[in-house]
Amino acid sequence: MNTIRTPRRTLSAAAISASSLLLISAAAAAPNPWVVKPAIPATQQLFPQGAVRLLDGPFKTMQEIDHAYLIRMEPDCLLAQFRVEAGLEPKAKPYGGWESPAKPGVVRSLAGHSLGHYLSALSLMARVTDDAVMRERIAYISKELKECQDKRGDGSLVAFPFARELEADIRKGKVETIDNYWAPFYTIHKELAGLRDAWVYCGDATAKEVLVRLADWCGSLVKDLPDDRRERMLQNEHGGMAEVLADTYAITGEKRFLDFARLYSHRALLDPAADGQDKLSGLHANTQIQWI
């Protein structure tokens, strides 16, 4: 691998510690996965993800700690509830905490979102370390998710319970049902983002296939809703659905995903913000700020 050792004097003190160096790799960048290029180029060009390698120092130590944590996680525990909701036998007991299965009769659950985070983390770590173990886990998770998606049969992919009942009500315009849940689209967004990252950073074709089918299902849920019903639905925390659907458009070049992204854009907040009005006071930062 051809590398260029970057002199310390070319980097600001805020960017790098006195005991750490960066390694810039000309060969590290993967082929560009984006079909659609930004209409307005970024004003600040950064090193492509994966073009920088850390040498010994505190940043490298933190990376190694993160790497060890990712290795300790058990993919089958994160996949367990996906298999349950697809009617498949789980291969391990699910994790607790945010991933705890809902109690019988309770619909509030965030099960599944941690797998999305984990898939993103694996993808980024694989990109900056070239670790084959990370890529093997990405391939395994993508294959398992595809099995669950295939079993469900319609492109959907969830780990939280009673999703079919919620889907039926949304399609009928009875979107208030979503208030009985926690944040289903927040959870689905994390899945979509993890699948996107597995494709963008590691070129996993199975992840891309699952991403596209899930994005189509998400679009089908809302495309026939009247504007007022869709806006009411989007009062429920829904993460970066618009962002990741727009990214799916940029990855595939298929315009319907850009249309879906617009449908998941919460106009009640975005329109005033675009006009410079302060509509964020008193709102939940984790819910709204990311949309702006």
C-alpha positions in Angstrom: 0.0 0.0 0.0 1.5 3.3 -1.0 1.4 5.8 1.9 2.3 9.3 2.6 3.4 10.2 6.1 2.0 13.6 6.8 4.3 16.1 8.6 3.1 17.4 11.9 3.4 21.0 10.8 0.7 20.5 8.2 -1.9 19.7 10.8 -3.3 22.0 13.4 -2.8 21.2 17.1 -6.6 20.9 17.5 -6.6 18.1 14.9 -3.9 15.9 16.2 -2.1 15.3 19.5 1.7 15.6 20.0 1.9 11.9 20.5 -0.1 10.8 17.5 0.4 10.8 13.7 -2.0 10.1 10.8 -1.2 7.9 7.9 -2.8 9.0 4.6 -3.4 6.1 2.1 -3.8 6.8 -1.6 -5.1 3.3 -2.1 -7.6 3.2 0.7 -10.6 4.8 -1.0 -13.2 2.5 -2.5 -15.0 3.2 -5.8 -17.6 5.9 -5.4 -20.9 4.2 -4.6 -23.0 7.3 -5.4 -24.8 7.4 -8.7 -26.2 10.9 -8.2 -23.7 13.7 -7.5 -24.7 16.7 -5.3 -26.1 19.6 -7.3 -24.1 22.0 -5.0 -20.6 20.8 -4.2 -19.5 20.8 -0.6 -17.6 23.9 0.3 -15.1 21.9 2.4 -13.5 18.9 1.0 -12.3 16.3 3.6 -10.3 13.2 3.2 -12.5 10.3 1.9 -13.6 7.9 4.6 -11.0 5.2 4.9 -8.1 7.3 3.4 -6.7 8.0 6.9 -5.0 5.5 9.1 -4.1 6.3 12.8 -0.6 5.6 14.1 0.2 5.0 17.7 -1.3 7.5 20.1 -4.5 8.2 22.1 -6.7 8.3 19.0 -5.5 4.9 18.0 -6.1 3.6 21.5 -9.7 4.8 21.4 -10.1 3.1 18.0 -8.8 -0.2 19.4 -11.2 0.0 22.3 -14.1 0.6 19.9 -12.9 -2.3 17.8 -12.7 -4.7 20.8 -16.3 -3.7 21.8 -17.6 -4.5 18.3 -15.9 -7.9 18.5 -17.6 -8.6 21.8 -21.1 -8.0 20.5 -22.9 -11.0 19.3 -24.7 -10.5 15.9 -27.2 -13.3 16.6 -28.4 -11.6 19.8 -29.1 -8.4 17.8 -30.8 -10.4 15.0 -32.9 -12.5 17.4 -36.1 -10.3 17.3 -35.9 -9.8 13.6 -36.1 -13.6 13.2 -39.0 -13.8 15.7 -41.0 -11.1 13.8 -40.3 -13.0 10.6 -41.6 -16.2 12.0 -38.1 -17.8 12.2 -36.4 -19.5 15.1 -33.9 -17.1 16.8 -30.3 -18.3 17.0 -29.6 -16.6 20.4 -31.3 -14.8 23.2 -31.9 -11.1 22.4 -30.0 -8.4 24.3 -31.9 -6.5 27.0 -32.1 -2.7 27.6 -33.3 -0.9 24.5 -33.4 -4.2 22.6 -35.6 -6.0 25.2 -38.6 -7.8 23.5 -41.9 -6.2 24.3 -44.0 -7.8 27.0 -47.1 -9.6 25.8 -49.7 -7.1 24.7 -47.4 -4.2 24.8 -46.5 -2.5 21.5 -43.9 0.0 22.8 -40.5 -1.3 21.7 -37.3 -0.1 20.1 -36.0 -3.6 19.2 -33.9 -3.6 16.1 -32.5 -0.1 16.2 -29.2 -1.2 17.9 -28.5 -3.6 15.0 -28.7 -0.7 12.6 -26.2 1.2 14.8 -24.0 -1.8 15.0 -24.0 -2.3 11.2 -23.0 1.3 10.7 -20.2 0.9 13.3 -18.9 -2.3 11.6 -18.9 -0.6 8.2 -16.9 2.4 9.4 -14.5 0.3 11.4 -13.9 -2.0 8.4 -13.3 1.1 6.2 -10.6 2.6 8.5 -8.9 -0.7 9.5 -9.3 -3.1 6.6 -10.3 -5.7 9.2 -11.6 -8.8 7.5 -13.6 -9.8 10.6 -15.6 -6.6 10.4 -16.5 -7.4 6.7 -17.4 -11.0 7.6 -19.8 -9.8 10.2 -21.4 -7.3 7.8 -21.8 -10.0 5.2 -23.4 -12.4 7.8 -25.8 -9.7 9.1 -26.8 -8.7 5.6 -27.5 -12.3 4.7 -29.5 -12.9 7.9 -31.6 -9.7 7.3 -32.3 -10.8 3.8 -33.6 -14.1 5.0 -35.9 -12.3 7.4 -37.0 -9.9 4.7 -37.6 -12.7 2.2 -39.7 -14.6 4.8 -41.9 -11.5 5.5 -42.4 -11.3 1.7 -43.2 -7.6 1.2 -39.9 -5.8 1.8 -40.6 -4.9 5.4 -38.0 -5.7 8.0 -38.7 -5.1 11.7 -37.8 -6.4 15.1 -40.6 -4.6 17.1 -43.9 -6.4 17.7 -47.4 -5.7 16.2 -45.9 -4.1 13.1 -48.5 -5.6 10.8 -51.3 -3.9 12.8 -49.5 -0.6 12.7 -49.0 -0.9 9.0 -52.6 -1.7 8.3 -53.8 1.4 10.2 -51.3 3.7 8.5 -52.4 2.5 5.1 -56.0 3.3 6.1 -55.1 6.8 7.3 -55.6 5.9 10.9 -52.1 7.3 11.7 -52.9 8.1 15.4 -52.2 4.4 16.1 -48.5 5.3 15.9 -48.8 7.1 19.3 -49.4 3.7 20.9 -45.9 2.7 19.8 -42.6 4.2 20.7 -40.8 5.4 17.6 -41.1 2.8 14.9 -39.7 4.9 12.1 -36.8 6.0 14.2 -36.0 2.3 14.6 -36.5 1.6 10.9 -34.3 4.6 10.0 -31.4 3.1 12.0 -31.8 -0.2 10.0 -31.8 1.7 6.7 -28.8 3.8 7.7 -26.8 0.6 8.7 -27.6 -1.0 5.4 -26.7 2.1 3.5 -23.3 2.3 5.3 -22.6 -1.4 4.6 -23.0 -0.6 0.9 -21.3 2.8 0.8 -18.3 2.0 2.9 -17.9 -1.8 2.3 -19.7 -2.5 -1.0 -21.9 -5.2 0.4 -24.3 -5.9 -2.4 -26.7 -7.9 -0.2 -27.1 -4.9 2.1 -27.9 -2.7 -0.8 -30.6 -5.1 -2.0 -32.2 -5.2 1.4 -31.9 -1.4 1.7 -33.7 -0.8 -1.6 -36.6 -3.3 -0.8 -37.1 -1.8 2.7 -37.0 1.8 1.3 -39.7 0.8 -1.2 -41.8 -0.6 1.5 -41.4 2.6 3.6 -42.5 4.6 0.6 -45.5 2.4 -0.1 -46.8 3.1 3.4 -47.2 6.9 2.9 -47.4 7.6 -0.8 -51.2 7.5 -0.9 -51.8 9.3 2.4 -53.3 12.8 2.3 -50.9 15.5 3.4 -52.6 16.2 6.7 -52.5 12.5 7.6 -48.9 12.2 6.8 -48.0 15.3 8.7 -49.9 13.9 11.7 -47.9 10.7 11.5 -44.6 12.5 11.4 -45.3 14.1 14.7 -44.0 10.8 16.0 -40.2 10.7 16.3 -38.9 9.3 12.9 -35.2 9.9 12.9 -33.6 10.7 9.6 -36.0 8.9 7.3 -35.9 11.7 4.8 -32.1 11.7 4.8 -31.6 8.0 4.2 -34.3 7.8 1.5 -32.6 10.7 -0.3 -29.3 8.7 0.1 -31.1 5.7 -1.4 -32.0 7.9 -4.4 -28.3 9.0 -4.7 -27.2 5.4 -4.5 -29.6 4.0 -7.1 -30.5 7.0 -9.3 -34.2 5.9 -9.0 -36.2 9.1 -8.5 -39.0 7.4 -6.6 -36.8 7.4 -3.5 -36.3 11.1 -3.7 -40.1 11.4 -3.8 -40.3 9.2 -0.8 -37.8 11.3 1.0 -40.0 14.4 0.5 -43.0 12.5 1.8 -41.1 11.8 5.1 -40.1 15.5 5.4 -42.0 17.1 8.3 -43.2 20.3 6.7 -44.6 21.7 10.0 -41.0 22.1 11.2 -39.0 22.4 8.0 -40.9 25.1 6.3 -40.7 27.6 9.1 -37.0 26.7 9.6 -36.4 27.4 5.9 -38.0 30.8 6.4 -35.7 31.6 9.4 -38.4 31.2 12.0 -37.4 29.7 15.4 -39.7 26.7 15.9 -37.3 24.6 17.9 -37.8 26.1 21.4 -39.1 23.5 23.8 -38.8 20.6 21.4 -37.0 17.3 21.9 -33.4 17.9 20.5 -32.8 14.2 19.6 -36.0 14.3 17.5 -36.0 17.6 15.7 -32.5 19.1 15.4 -31.3 16.3 13.1 -34.0 17.2 10.6 -32.7 20.8 10.3 
